[in-house]
Amino acid sequence: MARLTTVPGLATLERAKDMAVFARYSVIGSLLLLLTLPAAAAEVRIESFPVPSGAHPHDVAPAPDGSVWYTAQHQGALGRLDPETGETTQVPLGEGSRPHGVIVGPDGLAWVTDGGLNAIVSVDPKTFSVTRYPLPEGTGYANLNTATFGGDGRLWFTGQSGIYGALDPGSGEIRVYQAPRGYGPYGIHHTPAGEVWYASLAGGYIGDVDEETGAVRVVDPPTANAGTRRVWSDSSGVLWVSEWNAGRLARYDPRSGAWREWPLPGDDPAAYAVYVDEYDKVWLSDFGANAVLRFDPGSETFESFPIPRQGAGVRQMLGRRGEVWAAESGSDHLTVYRYE
């Protein structure tokens, strides 16, 4: 039976209701889905895990120890799922917390962008101790979004209110910069060489960050007002971008400057999350189809994995070898897509 626990000494959170029932239906839904998929897609094994009702898991980050972190955005907590037992533990991050993004750093800590606290937060996976790094005074409300570690060892982050910045984990120093075109910085990632790029949803561009000066080089996609939401690098440094407004997947090669765009299948696609696995296959979420997609750059074809829960709202995906994890913010589930 799936269980919810809380960290000893911290505020008790409401136990998830009927979690065993949810888990049973999740498994049944996954089996039915596999039976209806074409042969090429059936090689992906899907399993879903319920998290506490009302958590609204926004982002997810699998950890090296096998556990999976998620941001319980509506409950002001960072959650951790044990996929072996289905048990979840939630760590309250502080009064007013509204966490958005989470990643696991090279130091093994979980790093959170917390829009409610207007701070970067780290959580120790062994002690669950919480450390907060407030944005500099005078920054204003940043609407913090997503983070990544650059080649310089700093944590680079975005804020939709029109900022991006970097935190030095050693000194705690934070530098904040004003984004070109103002409001919009959203997803952020680094290439294998450590170069930092972010996507501006409202600005409609991707930005190449100079880690030394903090300056940004703006790169526009071929489609105007595409709604560049998230960006992810493949193993060669080629960038893949989800275009929310255009309903497309885009590819940008920084070396040649060449762009390609592919419309998502379906009548009303809305590309949100994007992630590239170790085989350089591109995973996306499509709000229009309520589905997760996998794109093969070699054949330029999409596979679709419809989600059996209505309004799943997969806003972010992240993975480790053989697994892609999706946070279903609208259904209070975490789902793993396993492949070989």
C-alpha positions in Angstrom: 0.0 0.0 0.0 1.3 3.4 -0.9 1.9 5.6 2.1 2.6 9.3 2.8 5.0 10.1 5.6 6.4 13.4 6.9 9.8 14.3 8.1 10.1 13.9 11.9 9.8 17.1 13.7 8.2 19.0 10.8 4.6 20.0 10.3 2.3 17.0 9.6 0.8 16.9 6.2 -2.6 15.3 5.4 -2.3 11.6 4.5 -3.2 10.9 0.9 -6.7 9.4 0.6 -7.3 6.0 -0.9 -3.8 5.9 -2.4 -4.0 2.1 -2.8 -7.1 2.5 -5.0 -5.4 5.2 -7.0 -2.3 3.0 -7.5 -4.5 0.1 -8.6 -6.3 2.1 -11.2 -3.0 3.6 -12.4 -1.5 0.2 -13.0 -4.7 -0.9 -14.8 -4.7 2.2 -16.9 -1.0 1.6 -17.8 -1.7 -2.0 -18.9 -4.7 -1.0 -21.0 -2.6 1.7 -22.6 0.2 -0.7 -23.5 -2.4 -3.0 -25.1 -3.7 -0.3 -27.4 -0.3 1.2 -28.5 1.3 0.2 -31.8 4.2 -2.4 -31.6 6.9 0.2 -31.8 5.6 2.1 -28.8 4.7 -0.9 -26.7 8.4 -1.4 -25.8 7.9 1.5 -23.4 6.7 0.3 -20.0 4.6 2.8 -18.1 4.0 2.9 -14.3 2.2 5.7 -12.4 2.4 6.6 -8.7 -0.1 8.8 -6.8 1.2 11.6 -4.6 -0.8 13.4 -1.9 -4.0 14.9 -3.1 -3.7 18.6 -3.9 0.1 18.5 -4.1 0.1 19.7 -7.8 3.5 18.2 -8.6 5.1 20.7 -11.0 8.6 19.4 -11.6 10.2 16.1 -11.0 13.9 15.0 -10.6 15.0 11.3 -10.2 17.9 11.0 -7.8 21.0 8.7 -8.0 19.8 6.6 -5.1 16.7 5.5 -6.9 14.3 7.9 -5.2 12.4 10.7 -7.1 12.0 14.3 -6.0 9.0 16.4 -6.9 7.8 19.9 -6.1 4.5 19.8 -4.3 3.7 23.3 -5.5 0.3 23.8 -3.8 1.5 22.4 -0.5 4.7 24.4 -0.2 6.8 21.3 0.1 9.5 19.2 -1.7 8.3 15.6 -2.0 10.3 12.4 -2.4 8.9 9.2 -3.8 10.3 5.7 -3.2 9.3 3.9 -6.4 9.9 0.5 -4.7 7.2 1.0 -2.1 5.1 3.9 -3.5 5.7 5.8 -0.2 6.1 9.6 -0.4 7.7 11.9 2.1 7.2 15.7 2.0 9.5 18.3 3.4 7.8 21.7 4.1 10.0 24.5 2.7 8.7 27.4 4.8 5.7 29.6 5.1 4.6 31.0 1.8 6.5 28.5 -0.2 5.4 27.7 -3.7 8.1 25.6 -5.3 8.3 25.3 -9.1 11.5 23.6 -10.3 13.7 20.9 -8.8 17.0 19.3 -10.0 19.6 17.2 -8.3 23.0 19.0 -8.2 26.5 17.6 -8.5 26.7 17.8 -4.7 23.7 15.4 -4.4 21.4 18.0 -2.9 18.0 18.7 -4.3 17.9 22.3 -5.6 14.5 24.1 -5.8 13.4 27.4 -7.4 10.7 28.6 -5.1 8.5 31.4 -6.4 6.6 31.9 -3.2 9.8 32.4 -1.1 11.5 34.3 -3.9 14.5 32.2 -3.1 16.6 29.3 -4.2 16.3 26.4 -1.7 18.4 23.3 -1.2 17.4 20.1 0.6 19.8 17.5 2.0 18.6 14.0 1.0 20.0 12.5 4.2 18.9 14.9 6.9 16.1 16.8 5.0 17.6 20.0 6.3 16.5 23.1 4.3 18.7 25.9 3.3 17.2 29.1 1.7 19.1 31.6 -0.5 16.8 34.7 -0.9 17.2 36.7 -4.0 19.1 40.0 -3.5 17.2 42.9 -1.9 15.6 45.0 -4.6 15.2 42.2 -7.1 11.4 42.2 -6.7 9.1 39.3 -7.3 11.0 37.1 -9.8 8.4 34.3 -10.3 11.3 31.8 -10.1 11.0 29.0 -12.6 13.8 26.5 -13.5 17.5 25.9 -12.7 20.6 24.1 -14.1 24.2 23.8 -13.1 26.5 25.4 -15.7 30.1 24.6 -16.5 31.3 27.2 -14.0 29.8 25.2 -11.1 27.1 27.8 -10.4 23.4 27.2 -10.3 21.8 29.3 -13.1 18.1 30.0 -12.9 15.2 31.8 -14.6 12.4 34.0 -13.4 9.3 34.6 -15.5 9.0 38.2 -14.3 12.0 39.0 -16.5 15.2 37.9 -14.8 17.8 35.2 -14.9 20.7 34.7 -12.5 23.3 32.5 -10.8 24.0 31.2 -7.3 27.4 30.2 -6.1 26.7 27.3 -3.8 30.0 27.7 -2.1 29.7 31.4 -1.1 25.9 31.8 -1.3 26.4 34.8 -3.6 23.5 35.4 -6.0 23.7 37.6 -9.1 20.6 38.6 -10.9 20.4 40.0 -14.5 17.6 41.7 -16.4 16.5 39.5 -19.4 16.2 40.9 -22.9 12.6 41.7 -23.9 11.6 41.5 -20.2 9.0 39.1 -19.0 9.3 35.4 -20.0 12.4 33.4 -19.0 11.3 29.9 -18.4 13.1 26.6 -19.1 16.9 26.4 -18.8 19.5 23.8 -19.4 23.2 23.3 -20.2 25.1 21.6 -23.0 27.7 18.8 -22.4 30.3 21.6 -22.7 28.6 23.4 -19.8 27.1 26.2 -21.9 23.9 27.6 -20.4 20.8 28.3 -22.5 17.3 29.3 -21.5 14.0 29.7 -23.3 11.8 32.8 -22.9 8.1 31.9 -23.3 6.8 35.5 -23.6 9.9 36.8 -25.3 9.8 34.0 -28.0 13.5 33.3 -28.1 16.3 31.1 -26.7 19.2 32.8 -25.0 22.9 31.9 -24.8 24.3 33.0 -21.5 27.9 34.2 -21.2 28.7 32.7 -17.8 31.6 35.1 -17.2 29.8 38.4 -18.0 26.1 37.3 -17.6 25.3 38.8 -21.0 22.8 36.9 -23.2 22.9 36.4 -26.9 19.3 36.2 -28.2 18.5 33.6 -30.9 15.0 33.7 -32.6 13.3 30.6 -34.0 11.9 30.7 -37.6 8.4 31.0 -36.3 7.5 34.3 -34.7 5.8 34.3 -31.3 6.4 30.5 -31.1 6.2 30.5 -27.3 9.6 28.9 -26.7 8.8 27.3 -23.3 11.5 24.8 -22.4 14.9 23.9 -23.9 17.1 20.8 -23.6 20.5 19.8 -25.0 21.3 16.5 -26.6 24.7 14.7 -26.3 26.2 16.7 -29.1 25.1 20.1 -27.8 22.2 20.5 -30.3 19.2 22.2 -28.6 15.7 21.0 -28.6 12.9 23.5 -27.9 9.2 23.1 -27.1 7.2 25.8 -28.9 4.0 26.2 -26.8 2.1 28.7 -29.0 3.2 27.1 -32.3 2.5 23.5 -31.2 5.9 22.5 -32.5 9.2 20.8 -31.6 12.2 22.8 -32.7 15.9 21.9 -33.2 18.7 24.5 -33.1 22.3 23.7 -33.8 24.5 26.4 -32.2 27.5 25.5 -34.4 25.7 26.0 -37.7 22.9 28.3 -36.7 20.4 26.0 -38.4 16.9 25.6 -37.2 14.3 22.8 -37.9 10.7 22.6 -36.7 8.2 19.8 -36.6 4.5 20.2 -35.9 3.2 17.8 -33.2 0.6 15.3 -34.3 -3.1 16.1 -33.7 -5.5 18.9 -34.3 -4.6 21.3 -31.4 -1.1 20.5 -30.1 0.5 22.5 -27.2 4.1 21.5 -26.6 5.2 22.0 -23.0 7.9 19.8 -21.4 11.0 18.7 -23.4 13.7 16.2 -22.4 16.4 14.3 -24.3 17.3 10.8 -23.2 20.7 9.1 -23.4 19.8 7.8 -26.9 19.1 11.3 -28.0 15.4 10.6 -28.4 13.3 13.7 -27.6 10.4 13.4 -25.1 7.6 16.0 -25.0 4.4 16.6 -23.3 1.4 17.7 -25.4 -1.4 19.5 -23.4 -3.6 19.4 -26.5 -3.6 15.6 -26.7 -3.1 15.0 -23.0 -0.2 12.8 -24.0 3.5 12.2 -23.7 5.4 12.0 -27.0 8.7 10.5 -28.1 10.4 11.9 -31.2 13.0 10.0 -33.1 15.4 12.5 -34.9 16.6 9.8 -37.2 13.2 8.9 -38.7 11.6 12.3 -37.8 8.6 10.5 -36.4 6.6 10.8 -33.2 5.2 8.1 -30.9 2.3 9.1 -28.7 1.5 7.7 -25.2 -1.9 9.0 -24.2 -2.4 9.6 -20.5 -5.5 7.8 -19.1 -6.1 10.5 -16.5 -7.9 13.6 -17.9 -6.1 16.9 -17.6 -2.8 15.4 -16.5 -0.9 18.6 -17.1 2.7 17.3 -17.6 4.7 20.5 -17.3 8.2 19.0 -16.9 10.1 15.8 -17.5 13.5 14.6 -16.4 15.2 11.2 -16.5 18.0 8.8 -15.8 19.3 5.9 -17.8 16.3 3.8 -19.0 13.7 6.1 -17.5 11.9 9.3 -18.2 9.8 10.7 -15.3 6.8 13.0 -15.8 5.1 15.2 -13.2 1.3 15.2 -13.7 0.4 18.4 -12.0 -3.3 18.1 -12.9 -3.8 14.5 -11.6 -1.4 14.4 -8.7 0.7 11.5 -10.1 4.2 10.9 -11.1 4.6 8.6 -14.1 7.7 6.8 -15.3 8.3 5.7 -18.9 10.8 2.8 -18.9 12.7 1.7 -22.1 15.8 -0.2 -23.1 
